[in-house]
Amino acid sequence: MYAVTAFAADAEYVTVTAYTLTKNETGGNSYPWIGALQAPVKIGDCAVSRDLYRKGWTQNKKIKIGNHICTINDLMPTRKKRWIDMVSPTKKEAFKFGKKRIIVTLMDDEVTSDTLYTENANEKENKQHKEETD
């Protein structure tokens, strides 16, 4: 028997890693905080492979990777396929994250970190209310 896994049309099964904004991890770039899309890159951003970029995973869109939300602001080298690289604050955290093959989701344009915070707060409040009334 084969197991069939279904996921949203805006989701992809990809390799996810993490990197830091240092010369040796950005191809020797003299300005590692400037990405291939010529925009400033910061913690909370991510780079996507060019095949994903061509599918519409473009600059400033948000990606949900497990419990993380990152903003596309950089591109991976052309040799990488179906790959996302998240910016990490330290090498230690990048190594701790490791390399994962997981399903990630491209989020709706309307979703922002404020929206996510509000949704999570509402869920928590609803759960507390339910517990109090039961």
MARMI-415520 format. One record per atom (N, C-alpha, C): residue in one letter; x, z, y. Coordinates in steps of 0.05 Angstrom, whole numbers, padded with zeros to 5 digits, always signed. Each point is the difference from the previous one (the first is absolute). Example, Ala and Ser with C-alpha at 12.3 -4.5 7.8 and 13.67 -1.06 7.14 Angstrom:
<kelums>
a+00264+00156-00114;a-00018+00000+00024;a+00018+00000+00024;s-00007-00014+00021;s+00016+00001+00024;s-00015+00014+00022;
</kelums>
This chain:
<kelums>
m+00017+00000-00024;m-00017+00000+00024;m+00018+00000+00025;y-00010-00014+00020;y+00014+00000+00026;y-00017+00015+00020;a+00013+00016+00016;a-00014+00014+00022;a-00001-00018+00024;v-00023-00002+00013;v-00002-00015+00024;v-00003+00018+00024;t+00018-00003+00019;t-00001+00016+00024;t-00011-00017+00023;a-00021+00009+00012;a-00011-00015+00023;a+00007+00015+00026;f+00007-00016+00020;f+00005+00012+00026;f-00009-00019+00022;a-00002+00010+00024;a-00011-00015+00022;a+00016-00025+00005;a-00014-00020+00012;a+00013-00026+00006;a+00022+00003+00020;d+00000+00021+00016;d+00021+00004+00020;d+00021+00019-00011;a+00002+00003-00026;a+00020+00017-00012;a+00019-00017-00017;e+00024+00010-00003;e+00021-00015-00015;e+00016+00020-00016;y+00008-00009-00024;y+00018+00016-00017;y+00028-00008+00008;v+00015+00018+00012;v+00026-00007+00011;v+00021+00021-00007;t+00025-00006+00006;t+00022+00019-00001;t+00002+00013+00028;v+00002+00026+00001;v+00002+00015+00026;v+00026+00017-00002;t+00016-00003+00021;t+00024+00016+00003;t+00000+00011+00029;a+00021+00015+00006;a+00003+00011+00027;a+00028-00005+00010;y+00003-00003+00027;y+00026-00004+00012;y+00003+00015+00026;t+00024+00003+00009;t+00005+00013+00026;t+00010-00020+00020;l-00003+00006+00025;l+00009-00018+00021;l+00030+00003+00006;t+00016-00008-00020;t+00029+00000+00003;t+00011-00028-00005;k+00023-00005+00011;k+00012-00027-00003;k+00002-00009-00029;n+00010+00018-00017;n+00004-00008-00028;n-00026-00004-00016;e-00022+00008+00011;e-00026-00004-00014;e-00017-00022+00014;t+00010-00011+00021;t-00014-00021+00014;t+00016-00025+00002;g+00016-00005-00020;g+00016-00025-00001;g+00023-00001+00020;g+00010+00023+00008;g+00023+00000+00019;g-00009-00006+00029;n-00026+00001+00005;n-00011-00005+00026;n+00012+00019+00021;s+00010-00010+00022;s+00011+00017+00021;s-00022+00017+00013;y-00025-00009-00002;y-00022+00015+00012;y-00021+00005-00022;p+00006+00019-00018;p-00018+00004-00023;p-00028+00009+00007;w-00005+00008+00024;w-00027+00009+00008;w-00017-00024+00010;i+00012-00025+00000;i-00015-00024+00006;i-00003-00016-00026;g-00025-00005-00007;g-00006-00013-00026;g+00002-00030+00002;a-00005-00013-00022;a+00001-00030-00002;a-00022-00013+00017;l-00021+00016+00006;l-00021-00011+00017;l+00005+00005+00030;q+00025+00008+00006;q+00010+00005+00027;q-00016+00022+00014;a-00010+00019-00015;a-00014+00023+00012;a+00015+00025-00008;p-00003+00021+00016;p+00012+00026-00007;p-00012+00011-00026;v+00017+00010-00017;v-00009+00011-00026;v+00005+00030+00002;k-00019+00016-00010;k+00002+00029+00001;k-00010+00012-00026;i+00004+00026-00003;i-00010+00014-00023;i-00031-00003+00000;g-00011-00007-00023;g-00028-00005-00002;g-00006-00030-00002;d+00021-00016+00004;d-00003-00029-00002;d+00009-00009-00028;c-00005-00025-00006;c+00010-00010-00026;c+00006-00030+00004;a+00016-00010-00019;a+00007-00028-00002;a-00015-00011-00024;v-00010-00025+00002;v-00013-00013-00023;v+00015-00025-00007;s-00002-00007-00026;s+00013-00025-00008;s-00015-00024+00013;r+00014-00022+00002;r-00011-00023+00014;r-00024-00012-00014;d-00001+00002-00026;d-00024-00010-00015;d-00025+00015+00008;l+00003+00027+00003;l-00023+00016+00010;l-00007-00007+00029;y+00020-00004+00016;y-00004-00007+00028;y-00016-00026+00002;r+00007-00020-00017;r-00015-00025+00000;r-00029+00003-00009;k-00005+00022-00016;k-00028+00005-00009;k-00016+00015+00021;g+00011+00006+00023;g-00015+00013+00021;g+00008+00029+00005;w+00020+00010-00014;w+00010+00027+00004;w+00020-00002+00023;t-00011-00002+00024;t+00016-00007+00024;t+00005+00024+00018;q+00016-00005+00021;q+00009+00020+00018;q-00023+00017+00012;n+00005+00026+00001;n-00019+00020+00011;n-00024+00007-00018;k-00002-00013-00023;k-00021+00008-00019;k+00009+00025-00014;k-00019+00015-00010;k+00005+00026-00014;k-00002-00004-00030;i+00017+00014-00015;i+00000+00000-00029;i-00003+00028-00010;k-00016+00004-00020;k-00003+00026-00013;k+00017-00001-00026;i+00020+00017-00001;i+00018+00003-00023;i-00003+00028-00010;g-00016+00004-00021;g-00005+00027-00009;g-00012+00017+00022;n+00013+00022+00008;n-00009+00017+00022;n+00012-00009+00027;h+00016-00020+00000;h+00013-00009+00025;h-00015-00024+00012;i+00000+00000+00027;i-00010-00023+00015;i+00024-00010+00016;c+00006-00025-00002;c+00022-00011+00016;c-00009-00025+00015;t+00014-00007+00021;t-00006-00023+00016;t+00021-00022-00006;i-00009-00024-00005;i+00018-00022-00005;i+00014-00008+00026;n+00026+00002+00000;n+00015-00006+00025;n+00027-00012-00006;d+00004-00009-00026;d+00026-00011-00008;d-00004-00018-00024;l+00019-00017-00005;l-00001-00018-00024;l+00023+00006-00018;m-00004-00004-00026;m+00021+00003-00020;m+00016-00026-00001;p+00024+00001-00013;p+00015-00024-00004;p-00016-00020-00018;t+00006-00025+00003;t-00016-00021-00015;t+00002+00003-00030;r+00021+00012-00011;r+00002+00003-00029;r-00020+00020-00012;k-00011+00017+00017;k-00019+00020-00010;k-00028-00012-00002;k-00014+00006-00022;k-00027-00010-00004;k-00018+00024-00007;r-00025+00000+00011;r-00019+00021-00006;r+00013+00028+00004;w+00011+00005+00023;w+00016+00023+00006;w-00007+00012+00027;i+00000+00026+00002;i-00004+00014+00025;i+00021+00022+00002;d+00012+00002+00023;d+00021+00020+00005;d-00008+00017+00024;m-00004+00026-00005;m-00009+00018+00021;m+00024+00013+00014;v-00002+00004+00026;v+00021+00013+00016;v-00002+00030-00006;s+00023+00011-00007;s+00002+00029-00007;s+00017+00014+00021;p-00005+00025+00007;p+00016+00014+00020;p+00028+00006-00010;t+00004+00004-00026;t+00026+00007-00010;t+00005-00015-00027;k+00026-00003-00006;k+00007-00012-00026;k-00010+00017-00023;k+00001+00026+00004;k-00009+00019-00021;k-00029-00005-00007;e-00017-00003+00021;e-00028-00005-00005;e-00005-00028-00012;a+00017-00020+00008;a-00003-00027-00011;a+00007+00001-00030;f+00021+00014-00007;f+00008+00002-00029;f-00022+00015-00015;k-00011+00021+00012;k-00021+00016-00013;k-00025-00018-00006;f-00007-00017+00020;f-00022-00019-00004;f+00006-00019-00024;g+00024-00010+00000;g+00008-00017-00022;g-00011-00028+00001;k-00004-00012-00023;k-00010-00027-00003;k-00025+00002-00018;k-00023-00010+00010;k-00025+00002-00014;k-00014-00027-00002;r-00013-00005-00022;r-00018-00023-00004;r-00028+00011+00002;i-00014-00005+00022;i-00026+00012+00004;i-00018-00020+00014;i-00026+00007+00001;i-00019-00016+00015;i-00002+00011+00028;v+00004-00018+00020;v-00002+00008+00028;v-00023-00016+00012;t-00011+00010+00022;t-00024-00012+00012;t+00005-00007+00029;l-00007-00025+00007;l+00000-00008+00028;l-00025+00011+00013;m+00002+00015+00021;m-00023+00014+00011;m-00014-00017+00021;d-00025+00006+00005;d-00016-00015+00020;d+00013+00005+00027;d-00003-00020+00018;d+00011+00002+00027;d-00011+00023+00016;e-00024+00008-00006;e-00013+00022+00015;e+00011+00027-00008;v+00013+00002-00023;v+00009+00026-00009;v+00026+00008+00015;t+00000+00023+00011;t+00024+00011+00014;t+00005+00028-00011;s+00023+00010+00007;s+00006+00028-00009;s-00020+00019+00011;d-00011-00005+00024;d-00021+00018+00011;d-00025-00002-00017;t-00007-00024-00009;t-00024-00004-00017;t+00004+00015-00026;l+00024-00002-00012;l+00006+00013-00025;l-00002+00030+00003;y+00011+00011+00022;y-00001+00028+00005;y-00029+00010+00002;t-00016-00015+00015;t-00028+00007+00004;t-00015-00001-00027;e+00005-00021-00016;e-00014-00003-00026;e+00008+00024-00018;n+00026+00006-00001;n+00009+00023-00017;n-00012+00026+00010;a-00001+00004+00026;a-00012+00025+00011;a-00029+00001-00007;n-00014-00022+00002;n-00029+00000-00006;n-00005+00005-00030;e+00017-00011-00017;e-00003+00005-00029;e+00004+00030-00006;k+00021+00011+00013;k+00006+00029-00004;k-00023+00017+00010;e-00011-00007+00023;e-00022+00016+00012;e-00025-00002-00018;n-00006-00024-00010;n-00022-00004-00018;n+00003+00016-00025;k+00024+00000-00011;k+00005+00015-00025;k-00004+00030+00005;q+00011+00010+00022;q-00003+00029+00007;q-00030+00007+00003;h-00014-00017+00014;h-00029+00004+00005;h-00015+00001-00027;k+00007-00018-00017;k-00014-00001-00027;k+00006+00026-00015;e+00025+00009+00000;e+00007+00024-00014;e-00014+00025+00011;e-00004+00000+00027;e-00013+00023+00013;e-00030+00001-00006;t-00012-00024-00004;t-00029-00001-00004;t-00007+00002-00030;d+00019-00003-00017;d-00005+00002-00029;d-00002+00028-00010;
</kelums>
